[in-house]
Amino acid sequence: MKIAIYNARRYDKQYFDSFNRQFDHELHYIDTHLDSDTLILSDGAEAICVFVNDPVQRPLLEKMRNQGVKMLALRSAGFNHVDIRAANELGIVVANVPGYSPYAVAEHAVAMILCLVRRLLRAHARVHEGNFSLEGLMGFDLHDKTVGIVGTGKIGTVFAHIMHGFGCRLLGVDPVESRTCRDLGMHYVSMETLCRQSDIISLHCPLVPSTKHLINDDTIAEMRDGVCLINTSRGAIIDTAAIIRALKRGKIGYLGLDVYEEEEDLFFEDHSNSVLNDDVFARLLTFNNVLITGHQAYFTREAVTNIARTTLANVTEFEQTGSCANQLVAPK
């Protein structure tokens, strides 16, 4: 099957080419985003492959169907950027890559916590300047701290295991409780209780209507002063304007972001030779207690390997059977 792979990076091509030897699809790499203007570049492809920064809504899906596209293969677990209901109605199969590496994202969240609370970036910069003073570098032990985990699916559960290893008390919020997390000693509580009792809060929930701006002025007001907040999930779970207000008054003591509410036109691109036009993002960069990475949490050899292999397997399964085990269906 001919697959048009949009916004393909060097590493995407490397891994897709490697695993395609066993699947033998015709891969057509397109070094730009998918939109209504660039769709024509995939003419003749029955499957289109996109990542998280390409929104695919009904008008684009209609054009895809008219162009003969039968499958949308996501090289991601998240699918909030796709109108699944519209795709189902139009007869376009959408498949994702669930659980490509929960360890990658969970470990990145822990790395952000350690960098922030032990002030490692500031310490590293000082040493390179020949400054070995410890003033302003005091951190705190993770042992015996309370960690609130919002979303205890695969990634949240791995994160819980790691924080349990540090000797942390675990609180969780999730409509579906994890027996594994309960066995670790996690107590499931309300969002309000989690905010009030947690020293560290890490977000691992999907972006759905009920979780958009879950972290807002009201939930922040319930948090402990100086709380450490980590988001490796989806940017819009946090109301960025509310977070900036909380940073300015010291309510948020440490902030780690691997995702950003308006990342679509910012992340995965090299903007080093241009001026950033996003004033909100620029404001975040002014705080010395904020650590930002560019949607990097998933980016390990193991994860990229699983993404390439599973994406190609999804297309093969669809080609052979007309459906796919990882097919996404909108709730009724």
Kinemage of the C-alpha trace (Angstrom):
@kinemage 1
@onewidth
@group {chain A} dominant
@subgroup {mainchain}
@vectorlist {calphas} color= white
{ca met a 1} P 0.000 0.000 0.000
{ca lys a 2} L 1.224 3.521 -0.733
{ca ile a 3} L 1.601 5.496 2.500
{ca ala a 4} L 2.111 9.254 2.514
{ca ile a 5} L 4.066 10.125 5.669
{ca tyr a 6} L 3.719 13.814 6.481
{ca asn a 7} L 6.158 15.943 8.427
{ca ala a 8} L 8.694 13.116 8.315
{ca arg a 9} L 11.974 13.801 10.102
{ca arg a 10} L 15.307 12.136 9.475
{ca tyr a 11} L 14.767 9.754 12.374
{ca asp a 12} L 11.266 8.878 11.123
{ca lys a 13} L 12.659 7.932 7.721
{ca gln a 14} L 15.465 5.891 9.275
{ca tyr a 15} L 13.168 3.755 11.407
{ca phe a 16} L 10.323 3.456 8.905
{ca asp a 17} L 12.709 2.417 6.119
{ca ser a 18} L 14.318 -0.149 8.406
{ca phe a 19} L 11.073 -1.868 9.435
{ca asn a 20} L 9.424 -1.546 6.046
{ca arg a 21} L 11.734 -4.280 4.754
{ca gln a 22} L 9.375 -6.761 6.409
{ca phe a 23} L 6.153 -5.001 5.367
{ca asp a 24} L 7.038 -3.836 1.828
{ca his a 25} L 4.795 -0.783 1.632
{ca glu a 26} L 5.479 2.101 -0.732
{ca leu a 27} L 6.565 4.947 1.548
{ca his a 28} L 6.227 8.504 0.283
{ca tyr a 29} L 7.828 11.032 2.649
{ca ile a 30} L 6.459 14.571 2.651
{ca asp a 31} L 8.562 17.124 4.540
{ca thr a 32} L 5.707 19.402 5.520
{ca his a 33} L 2.544 19.462 7.615
{ca leu a 34} L -0.707 17.980 6.391
{ca asp a 35} L -3.390 20.546 5.598
{ca ser a 36} L -5.893 21.269 2.842
{ca asp a 37} L -3.167 22.803 0.657
{ca thr a 38} L -0.604 20.021 1.054
{ca leu a 39} L -3.052 17.126 0.795
{ca ile a 40} L -2.542 17.013 -2.979
{ca leu a 41} L 1.069 15.946 -2.348
{ca ser a 42} L -0.289 12.562 -1.208
{ca asp a 43} L -2.323 11.964 -4.365
{ca gly a 44} L -2.480 8.239 -5.060
{ca ala a 45} L -1.844 7.198 -1.464
{ca glu a 46} L -4.494 5.061 0.208
{ca ala a 47} L -3.034 5.698 3.663
{ca ile a 48} L -1.812 8.936 5.224
{ca cys a 49} L 0.435 8.971 8.289
{ca val a 50} L 0.631 11.979 10.632
{ca phe a 51} L 2.037 12.905 14.037
{ca val a 52} L 0.437 14.888 16.879
{ca asn a 53} L 1.038 18.365 15.417
{ca asp a 54} L -1.163 17.923 12.338
{ca pro a 55} L -4.849 18.645 13.097
{ca val a 56} L -7.201 16.517 11.010
{ca gln a 57} L -10.760 17.784 11.232
{ca arg a 58} L -13.899 17.072 9.195
{ca pro a 59} L -13.251 19.412 6.206
{ca leu a 60} L -9.816 17.883 5.673
{ca leu a 61} L -11.162 14.360 6.175
{ca glu a 62} L -13.803 14.993 3.512
{ca lys a 63} L -11.101 16.047 1.056
{ca met a 64} L -9.060 12.993 1.989
{ca arg a 65} L -11.997 10.698 1.262
{ca asn a 66} L -12.606 12.395 -2.086
{ca gln a 67} L -8.933 11.894 -2.929
{ca gly a 68} L -9.230 8.158 -2.263
{ca val a 69} L -7.630 7.959 1.177
{ca lys a 70} L -8.917 4.969 3.117
{ca met a 71} L -6.794 5.045 6.262
{ca leu a 72} L -5.272 7.611 8.601
{ca ala a 73} L -2.332 6.019 10.436
{ca leu a 74} L -1.304 7.968 13.521
{ca arg a 75} L 2.260 7.560 14.682
{ca ser a 76} L 1.208 8.483 18.199
{ca ala a 77} L -0.911 7.181 21.031
{ca gly a 78} L -2.793 10.460 21.438
{ca phe a 79} L -5.555 11.267 18.968
{ca asn a 80} L -7.123 14.486 20.244
{ca his a 81} L -5.918 16.215 17.049
{ca val a 82} L -8.216 14.062 14.908
{ca asp a 83} L -12.006 14.203 14.553
{ca ile a 84} L -12.539 10.482 15.080
{ca arg a 85} L -16.322 10.706 14.783
{ca ala a 86} L -16.087 12.418 11.408
{ca ala a 87} L -13.557 9.860 10.177
{ca asn a 88} L -15.850 7.010 11.263
{ca glu a 89} L -18.792 8.592 9.445
{ca leu a 90} L -16.743 9.143 6.293
{ca gly a 91} L -15.460 5.571 6.261
{ca ile a 92} L -11.806 6.432 6.914
{ca val a 93} L -10.156 4.019 9.330
{ca val a 94} L -8.029 5.738 11.986
{ca ala a 95} L -5.469 3.701 13.936
{ca asn a 96} L -3.009 4.777 16.613
{ca val a 97} L 0.051 3.327 18.351
{ca pro a 98} L -1.074 2.638 21.931
{ca gly a 99} L 1.549 2.156 24.611
{ca tyr a 100} L 4.623 2.593 22.385
{ca ser a 101} L 6.710 3.242 25.504
{ca pro a 102} L 5.081 4.350 28.745
{ca tyr a 103} L 8.546 4.169 30.308
{ca ala a 104} L 9.883 6.906 28.032
{ca val a 105} L 7.276 9.477 29.077
{ca ala a 106} L 7.203 8.492 32.755
{ca glu a 107} L 10.988 8.608 33.040
{ca his a 108} L 11.086 12.015 31.354
{ca ala a 109} L 8.592 13.340 33.904
{ca val a 110} L 10.831 12.093 36.722
{ca ala a 111} L 13.886 13.650 35.046
{ca met a 112} L 12.086 16.997 34.956
{ca ile a 113} L 11.214 16.739 38.645
{ca leu a 114} L 14.818 16.028 39.610
{ca cys a 115} L 16.183 18.814 37.406
{ca leu a 116} L 13.764 21.289 38.928
{ca val a 117} L 13.798 20.441 42.613
{ca arg a 118} L 17.582 19.956 42.717
{ca arg a 119} L 18.129 23.042 40.497
{ca leu a 120} L 20.456 21.104 38.217
{ca leu a 121} L 20.319 23.432 35.232
{ca arg a 122} L 21.327 26.451 37.309
{ca ala a 123} L 24.043 24.427 39.034
{ca his a 124} L 25.416 23.218 35.689
{ca ala a 125} L 25.552 26.769 34.320
{ca arg a 126} L 27.342 28.020 37.446
{ca val a 127} L 30.047 25.368 37.302
{ca his a 128} L 30.790 26.254 33.684
{ca glu a 129} L 31.307 29.842 34.821
{ca gly a 130} L 33.653 28.740 37.591
{ca asn a 131} L 31.075 29.521 40.272
{ca phe a 132} L 30.879 26.733 42.857
{ca ser a 133} L 28.704 28.566 45.372
{ca leu a 134} L 25.724 26.604 46.679
{ca glu a 135} L 23.679 29.716 47.484
{ca gly a 136} L 20.225 29.440 45.919
{ca leu a 137} L 20.647 25.772 44.967
{ca met a 138} L 18.986 24.082 47.933
{ca gly a 139} L 16.523 21.420 46.903
{ca phe a 140} L 14.400 18.920 48.809
{ca asp a 141} L 14.225 15.143 49.256
{ca leu a 142} L 11.650 13.274 47.234
{ca his a 143} L 11.454 10.659 49.979
{ca asp a 144} L 8.292 10.998 52.065
{ca lys a 145} L 6.767 13.648 49.786
{ca thr a 146} L 3.205 13.353 48.486
{ca val a 147} L 2.918 12.918 44.725
{ca gly a 148} L -0.409 13.451 42.992
{ca ile a 149} L -0.848 11.603 39.698
{ca val a 150} L -3.655 12.753 37.418
{ca gly a 151} L -4.316 9.833 35.098
{ca thr a 152} L -3.217 6.339 36.099
{ca gly a 153} L -3.207 4.555 32.768
{ca lys a 154} L -0.055 2.909 31.407
{ca ile a 155} L 2.168 5.984 31.715
{ca gly a 156} L 0.750 7.091 35.048
{ca thr a 157} L 1.214 3.590 36.459
{ca val a 158} L 4.873 3.454 35.405
{ca phe a 159} L 5.371 6.899 36.921
{ca ala a 160} L 3.731 5.689 40.144
{ca his a 161} L 6.142 2.746 40.303
{ca ile a 162} L 9.128 5.081 39.997
{ca met a 163} L 7.904 7.557 42.596
{ca his a 164} L 7.034 4.676 44.938
{ca gly a 165} L 10.673 3.677 44.623
{ca phe a 166} L 11.680 7.103 45.910
{ca gly a 167} L 9.539 6.486 48.979
{ca cys a 168} L 6.753 8.894 48.053
{ca arg a 169} L 3.148 8.811 49.209
{ca leu a 170} L 0.896 8.395 46.172
{ca leu a 171} L -2.446 10.038 45.436
{ca gly a 172} L -4.387 9.429 42.227
{ca val a 173} L -7.237 10.859 40.189
{ca asp a 174} L -8.763 8.726 37.452
{ca pro a 175} L -12.317 7.584 36.690
{ca val a 176} L -10.910 4.057 36.260
{ca glu a 177} L -8.810 3.007 39.222
{ca ser a 178} L -5.676 0.920 38.683
{ca arg a 179} L -5.296 -2.186 40.845
{ca thr a 180} L -1.526 -1.982 40.310
{ca cys a 181} L -1.447 1.563 41.657
{ca arg a 182} L -3.603 0.567 44.609
{ca asp a 183} L -1.157 -2.261 45.359
{ca leu a 184} L 1.603 0.367 45.484
{ca gly a 185} L -0.346 2.140 48.218
{ca met a 186} L -1.988 4.808 46.072
{ca his a 187} L -5.093 6.457 47.481
{ca tyr a 188} L -7.655 7.610 44.923
{ca val a 189} L -9.067 10.989 45.886
{ca ser a 190} L -10.908 13.940 44.380
{ca met a 191} L -9.034 16.470 42.269
{ca glu a 192} L -9.526 19.021 45.013
{ca thr a 193} L -7.960 16.737 47.639
{ca leu a 194} L -5.071 15.837 45.340
{ca cys a 195} L -4.302 19.530 44.789
{ca arg a 196} L -4.470 20.325 48.486
{ca gln a 197} L -2.241 17.470 49.667
{ca ser a 198} L 0.372 17.028 46.912
{ca asp a 199} L 3.902 18.408 46.966
{ca ile a 200} L 4.322 17.279 43.353
{ca ile a 201} L 1.576 16.945 40.742
{ca ser a 202} L 2.190 15.114 37.475
{ca leu a 203} L -0.330 15.083 34.626
{ca his a 204} L -0.769 11.855 32.645
{ca cys a 205} L -4.379 12.099 31.487
{ca pro a 206} L -5.627 12.358 27.890
{ca leu a 207} L -6.941 15.613 26.473
{ca val a 208} L -10.713 15.278 26.248
{ca pro a 209} L -13.396 17.935 26.789
{ca ser a 210} L -13.519 17.201 30.520
{ca thr a 211} L -9.757 17.652 30.978
{ca lys a 212} L -9.224 20.777 28.879
{ca his a 213} L -7.872 23.467 31.250
{ca leu a 214} L -8.171 21.027 34.129
{ca ile a 215} L -5.368 23.065 35.687
{ca asn a 216} L -6.867 26.528 35.965
{ca asp a 217} L -7.170 29.386 38.463
{ca asp a 218} L -9.550 27.378 40.655
{ca thr a 219} L -7.508 24.169 40.845
{ca ile a 220} L -4.288 26.147 41.284
{ca ala a 221} L -5.843 28.008 44.219
{ca glu a 222} L -6.305 24.637 45.969
{ca met a 223} L -2.642 23.662 45.517
{ca arg a 224} L 0.055 23.971 48.157
{ca asp a 225} L 2.288 27.005 47.931
{ca gly a 226} L 5.461 26.158 46.029
{ca val a 227} L 4.025 23.017 44.425
{ca cys a 228} L 5.956 21.250 41.656
{ca leu a 229} L 3.739 20.774 38.579
{ca ile a 230} L 4.740 18.545 35.642
{ca asn a 231} L 2.924 18.133 32.328
{ca thr a 232} L 4.081 15.503 29.838
{ca ser a 233} L 0.546 14.816 28.587
{ca arg a 234} L -1.123 17.452 26.398
{ca gly a 235} L -0.633 21.201 26.529
{ca ala a 236} L -4.267 22.248 26.715
{ca ile a 237} L -4.778 20.395 29.997
{ca ile a 238} L -3.166 23.491 31.519
{ca asp a 239} L -4.551 27.014 31.202
{ca thr a 240} L -1.237 28.699 30.404
{ca ala a 241} L -2.377 32.173 31.398
{ca ala a 242} L -3.422 30.859 34.818
{ca ile a 243} L -0.063 29.138 35.263
{ca ile a 244} L 1.823 32.347 34.494
{ca arg a 245} L -0.227 34.204 37.089
{ca ala a 246} L 0.576 31.458 39.627
{ca leu a 247} L 4.291 31.602 38.800
{ca lys a 248} L 4.373 35.369 39.243
{ca arg a 249} L 2.932 35.197 42.743
{ca gly a 250} L 5.020 32.159 43.763
{ca lys a 251} L 2.102 29.723 44.045
{ca ile a 252} L 3.782 27.401 41.549
{ca gly a 253} L 7.300 26.770 42.815
{ca tyr a 254} L 8.490 24.513 40.003
{ca leu a 255} L 6.996 23.957 36.548
{ca gly a 256} L 8.051 21.303 34.034
{ca leu a 257} L 6.411 21.315 30.599
{ca asp a 258} L 7.076 18.941 27.738
{ca val a 259} L 3.908 20.103 26.002
{ca tyr a 260} L 2.415 23.520 25.416
{ca glu a 261} L -1.099 24.688 24.681
{ca glu a 262} L -0.125 26.421 21.405
{ca glu a 263} L 2.724 24.116 20.373
{ca glu a 264} L 1.354 23.253 16.945
{ca asp a 265} L 3.318 25.944 15.067
{ca leu a 266} L 6.261 25.980 17.456
{ca phe a 267} L 7.504 22.541 18.464
{ca phe a 268} L 9.449 20.148 16.206
{ca glu a 269} L 10.866 23.063 14.209
{ca asp a 270} L 14.153 24.983 14.412
{ca his a 271} L 13.331 28.613 15.265
{ca ser a 272} L 16.836 29.514 16.441
{ca asn a 273} L 17.334 32.027 13.630
{ca ser a 274} L 14.016 33.791 14.057
{ca val a 275} L 12.128 35.768 16.683
{ca leu a 276} L 9.434 33.847 18.535
{ca asn a 277} L 6.067 35.488 17.931
{ca asp a 278} L 4.383 33.691 20.829
{ca asp a 279} L 4.447 36.204 23.692
{ca val a 280} L 2.940 33.745 26.171
{ca phe a 281} L 5.627 31.150 25.511
{ca ala a 282} L 8.292 33.846 25.687
{ca arg a 283} L 6.951 34.854 29.111
{ca leu a 284} L 7.271 31.276 30.347
{ca leu a 285} L 10.932 31.279 29.338
{ca thr a 286} L 11.660 34.211 31.662
{ca phe a 287} L 11.077 32.190 34.848
{ca asn a 288} L 14.123 30.458 36.312
{ca asn a 289} L 11.941 27.813 37.967
{ca val a 290} L 10.406 26.650 34.666
{ca leu a 291} L 11.848 23.797 32.594
{ca ile a 292} L 10.501 23.325 29.058
{ca thr a 293} L 11.290 20.601 26.554
{ca gly a 294} L 9.800 20.440 23.064
{ca his a 295} L 7.504 17.393 23.186
{ca gln a 296} L 10.562 15.220 23.773
{ca ala a 297} L 9.271 12.884 26.479
{ca tyr a 298} L 8.363 10.083 24.067
{ca phe a 299} L 11.645 10.345 22.147
{ca thr a 300} L 13.675 7.233 22.919
{ca arg a 301} L 15.048 4.534 20.617
{ca glu a 302} L 12.594 2.046 22.054
{ca ala a 303} L 9.585 4.314 21.533
{ca val a 304} L 10.479 5.355 17.980
{ca thr a 305} L 11.125 1.704 17.120
{ca asn a 306} L 7.663 0.707 18.391
{ca ile a 307} L 6.005 3.641 16.629
{ca ala a 308} L 7.463 2.755 13.230
{ca arg a 309} L 6.858 -0.985 13.556
{ca thr a 310} L 3.300 -0.688 14.900
{ca thr a 311} L 2.277 1.984 12.388
{ca leu a 312} L 3.384 -0.182 9.476
{ca ala a 313} L 1.738 -3.238 11.049
{ca asn a 314} L -1.515 -1.280 11.418
{ca val a 315} L -1.495 -0.452 7.696
{ca thr a 316} L -0.697 -4.057 6.777
{ca glu a 317} L -3.549 -5.372 8.933
{ca phe a 318} L -5.966 -2.906 7.359
{ca glu a 319} L -4.762 -3.792 3.863
{ca gln a 320} L -5.284 -7.501 4.498
{ca thr a 321} L -8.503 -7.462 6.525
{ca gly a 322} L -10.155 -4.066 6.056
{ca ser a 323} L -9.906 -3.313 9.771
{ca cys a 324} L -7.276 -2.965 12.484
{ca ala a 325} L -6.963 -3.963 16.129
{ca asn a 326} L -5.766 -0.453 16.972
{ca gln a 327} L -8.658 1.169 15.122
{ca leu a 328} L -10.241 4.135 16.895
{ca val a 329} L -14.001 4.443 17.208
{ca ala a 330} L -15.789 7.497 18.601
{ca pro a 331} L -18.029 6.816 21.617
{ca lys a 332} L -21.752 6.771 20.877
